[in-house]
Amino acid sequence: MAEPLATTPIRYSFGADEHLFAEVSDSMSLEAFFKGMAVTRAVERLALDGVLDVCLANASFQIRFDPDRIAPDALLEAVRGAEAQAIAERSLQTRIIEIPVLYNDPWTHETLMRFRDRHQDPDSTDLEYAARINGLADVDAFIAAHSGAPWFVSMVGFVAGLPFMFQMVERERQLQVPKYLRPRTDTPKLTLGHGGCFGCIYSVRGAGGYQMFGVTPAPIYDPQQTLNYLKAHMVFFRPGDIVQFKPIDRRAYDQAVAEVEEGRFDLRIRQVAFSLDAFLDDPVGYPKSLQEVLA
């Protein structure tokens, strides 16, 4: 029988001279995320001289440090001490955010057609392929499943502002789609991507290997910080955010794009208390109660 995650020690290793890497779990889950969050917050409270960055990920975290200010062994000892003292947090004050999405849009469609030779099924679109391998009747059924329950942001990175998230449903209902056989050299900005059980939003245009399902008009990374919800920080998402996708049509998408260009666009954002135990006890009903906050 596997040892409970709460009592399983974290595995530590050093990356070159300036990084301490910590593996919380072999598998990605909300419990692994919450354990990593508890330890990283405990490390941050230590305010260790020489610690430059503490970066939380899905089931791991990494600490960047200055070895001239703190010795690697001293850092490792302090982090292990923080792990021993940290009480795994089971609740979180966070945000639920409604993200509008034009599924099956013309821009990702044009892009995916250019790269069919890199796809598992060159004769179908990404949405058609995803629907079929998940046992869903058609593209509309897949979109309904994709937008039917909220998503939990477990890390932000890879490129500036890109959120990785997994859907808050029972494990057997999680949508699973492999990445492209070979990465594309192009992905439209603000594309909804999916690889494995993880979804993402490509914050900028560039290379990528996730399946493409649609686009959002909502900027999520802006160094100019033009829009109201980006005034506080140029990177919008942060770990612990909850995302609810809202399907929109082309007319609503075009209107939103015009509002972005005019600096008037805004997102629906509500403060919410998330309970890990409440979700684990009722993975169907509890996410619906979170969705009602946006109603």
C-alpha positions, 0 to 999 in steps of 0.5 A: 500500500502506498504511503499517504502523501501527507507523510511521504517525505519530499525528495530534494536535489540540487540543480547546478549551483543556484537551484534546489528542486523538490519533488512533492509527489510522483503524480499530480493532484490537488493534494500534492499542490496543497502540500507544496504550497504549505511548504513553500509558504513556510520557506517564504516566512523564514525570509532566508538571506540568499533565497531569490525565488520560490517557485511552486509547480504542480507537484514540485517546487524550486528555490533559486538561491545565491550560494555566496549568501547561503550555503546549499547544505544550510538551505536544504536543512532550513527547507527540510525544517520548514517541511517538518513544521509545515501543516498542510493547508486544506483551504484557500482564499482565492479567485474564481474567474470567468474566461470567455472562449470562442471554441473551434475558432478559425485561427487555431483551425488554420494553424492546426491544419498547417501542422497535421503531419505532426498530429496523431490523426491527420484526418481530423481536427484537434477537437474531433480527435479529443472528442473521439478518444474521450468517448464523447459523441461529437465536438459539441459534447466535448466543448460541453464537458470542457466548459462544464466544470471549473479548472484549478490553476496549479502553476504559471510558467513555461512562458510569461503568464501561461497558466497550467490547470486541471479540471475539478472533476473526478479522476475518471472524468478528466479529459485526457488528450496527448500532445502533438507527436512533434511540437508546432512552430506556431500557436496563436496567442491566447489559444486554449491548449490541452496536453495529458490531463492539463489545460493551458492558455498560451499567453503569447504567440509561439511554439507549442505541442498541446492540442488546440481547442479555441481562443479567448479574447482576454489578455492574460499577460501585458507588460503595458498593463493597459486593462483594469484587471492587469493594473496590479501585475502584468501576469494575471494568473497565479497558482490557486486561481479557479477558472470557469470557461464560458463558450461564446460565439464569434459576434461576442468574441469580436465585441470583446476584442474591440473592447480590449483594443479600446481599453474597456474590456474586463473579466468577471472575478469573484473572491471565493473560499476553496476547501480541498476536503469539500471538493474531495468529499463531493467532486460533483456538487462542490464545483457547482457551488463555486460556479454559482458564485459567478451567477 
